[in-house]
Amino acid sequence: MGTHLTHKVTDSEQTLSDHVRHCVEDYFSHLNGHDSSGLYHLVLAEVERPLLETTLKHCDYNQSKAAIILGLSRSTLRKKLENYGIG
């Protein structure tokens, strides 16, 4: 059984998945019939950057600790930080 990330929104609990679903539905509703491409990478980038930034801040910018929390190798974390320009 997996752990779901929840965030208190008014009187109901919503998971991170609920928030992503809402945002993707909103994205599609604003296309007004136009085609789109690259949505997968767009969503990953929109989620990954704040995930990395927030985890680093939580770990007082200790990359080794952040890598453990994220379940990444330290070298993979460093590559991702470099890709996003996070110092």
N, C-alpha and C positions, 0 to 999 in steps of 0.2 A: 504494500500500500504506500503510495507516494505522499509526500507532504505538500499541501497547497498553501501558497502564500496568500494571506488575506489582508485586506485593508478596510478599516471601518469607514463606511460611507453612510451617513445619516443613521438610520436605524437598522440597516441590513449589512450583512457581511458579503463582500464581493472578493472573489479570488483574482489573482493577477490575470488568469485566463479570461475571466469575465471582462476585465478592463481592456485587454487586447482585442477580444471579440467585438466589443462596443466600438473601439477605435477603427477597426478594420471595416465594420459595417458602415460607420460614418464616412470613412474614406470612399467606399464604393458609392454611397449615396451622393457624394459631391462630384463624382465623375460625370454626371449628366450625360450618360451614353457614350462618353469617350473611352477609348481603349487605354489600358495601362500595362506597364511591364516593369519587372524588377521589384514587385511588391515583397517577395520573400526576403530579399536582401535589405530592402528599406525597413521592414519591420525588425529584422534582426539587429540592424545598426541602431535603430531607435531604442531598442531594449538593452542592447549590449553596452553601449556607452555609459548610460546612467548606472547600470549594474556595476560596471567596473569602477566608476568614480565613487559611488556610494560605499562599495565594499572597501576600497582603499582608504577612504576617510574613516570608516569604522575601525580599520586596523591601524590607524595613525600612520598611514602611508607606508606600512611595512609590506613590501611586495610578497615576501615569502609567506607571511600569515594570510594575506589576501588570496594567494594562489591556493592554499590549503582549503580555505573557506569555499572558494569557487570550484574546487575540484579540478584545477588546471595545474600543469607543470609551471614552474616559475618562468621558464623560457617562453612558453606559450602565452602566459600573461604579459610578459614584456613585449612580445610581438604585437599583441592586441593593443597595448597601451601606445606603442609607437604608431600603429595604424591610425589610431584615433587622435594622436597628438596630445596624449595625456602624459604630463610629466610629473 
